[in-house]
Amino acid sequence: MSTHDRKPFYVTTPIYYVNDKPHLGHVYTTMVADVVARYHRLRGDDTFFLTGVDEHAAKVSDKAAEHGLSPQQWADQNAAAFRDVFAKLEMTNDDFVRTSSDRHKAKVTEYVAALIASGDVYAGEYTGWYDAGQEEYVPENKAKEYDYKSPVNGKPLVKKAEKNYFFKLEKYRDDLLKFYAERDGSDRGSYVQPEARKNEIVNRIKEANDIPISRTGSNGWGIPVPGDDSSGGQTIYVWIDALFNYLTYVDDDDRRHYWESGATHFIAKDILWFHAAIWPALQMALSKCDGYAWVWGEEVRNNQLVYTHSYWVSESGEKMSKSLGNFLDPAAIDNYVDEFGLDALRYFLATRGPLGTTDSAFSPDLFVEVYNSDLSKKIGNSSSRVAAMTAKKLDGMFGFASDYRHMHLATGTPLGVLLTGFQNGMDTLKLAQAGDCAIDVVRLVDSYIEETEPFRIAADGDTREELETILYSCAEALRIASVLLWPFIPDKCEQFWSRIGCGHYAERLKDKGRGDLAAWVQWGQLQPGTPIEKGEALFPRYQVEKK
Ligand code: MSP
């Protein structure tokens, strides 16, 4: 196996607050990361996919108190809810972060102690504003711009004056700007993607000041600042604690190579500043401490990126979130899965979601439309038709594709163009493009059937060979489409593979195993003489009830 086949790939999601149960927004980011992780496993990359929960927020302890529970009890309950939802949705994360875990707490303590020792974290005093809903310090100029209200939930900002530890963000302004400039036009592209989001950040970096990284009054809910002997009981600010999760879970001999390859961080626009400025500055600062040079190594600087998607909003255009009381709750997620199947939800979220710079409205009508047009009409129908014709005319057995005049499906440019388009879409995180290319392969099969009309060709005499070739070609193209579609709709693809004698793909990919995309998209893998099983419709058409 070449070294390329075993390339490490590290993908993360934000870690979600456990003040409440998971909703569609959280599921979305984790699902997008799952599609990307599966694509990399399919290629044969040595993949590590991390998601999890962020526990030490004041809103977690507040919510716990409302329910008469300790913060830990409340966090335990909701962390379990997140874990369960992700498991039920067949997310293939390799680990699940909990910031209240011993592993995380011990590592964060080490990192902050190192930063205090190096002088990049120092004791000082903060006076300014705090957005409690967002757990975010707001500088005076921003607070004024927001009219002293949270830009997210409209609640008044809170005036704060407290002793704090600070991180020397200002010192890293120039290094950050230099880093951004170096990444512009590089192979992996901008550090912040889509690139349109970058300018606002660069301008803000130019004015960045030191930031408080501890707080008082958390009643012990949080990681204590190491070596702090002030009476207030300083805990590490929840955002600093949280950002370090990307490191704490891979900071050991078995996993460090994932970090060193440069992480792909998926987030949404609400938390871009933390990831775009504070996070790389923390890495730069930590890498200057004894034993941590690897944190900001060359590969990290070249490859790490923050992919920032937009929001799912309701059809009326508001952000769907728990604080606005307007989101699809876990019960609604269940309803979609029960009604359409998990793969349909995956496909819709990943290909019609707000990955770009505009929000997407979650519309039940659009969901049905996409289900029927892409899944039922394309993949479902096409595979049923080919299986039915093979069953009826060729006793359910693939023949041998002998007549290469009929193979323009395989040899023509369209298939090659679509394969490249798919790979390019996946590599640049344009999942809609990748999905479209895969569906277009199915479209090729449909037009090939229209053109060659196998249903009119007799299965005996002179024309049998022609018929066998046509149906073989259709099945081959569908097999290739199913390989491309696997990251989006794994269960249905695996079902299809078992029907066409390709169950070994599923075997290879089972338990986060590695596939061989390059080999599997080569033409001519189906074995002549293999029986094809018709099976039930993969995506039965959804009839909308007339009101
Ligand atoms: N705990 C912090 C993140 C720390 S990461 C080091 C946090 N948690 S959160 O629970 O509020 O989750 C925010 C993330 O959830 C967003 O960045 C996004 O990934 C996802 N989403 C929450 N609501 C969403 C939508 N309505 N639409 C799309 N994604 C959304 O912030």
Residues whose N, C-alpha, C, O or C-beta is under 5 A from the ligand:
A	BS01	MSP	P14 I15 Y16 Y17 G25 H26 Y28 T29 D54 A242 L243 I267 A268 I271 S310 Y311 W312 K319 M320 S321
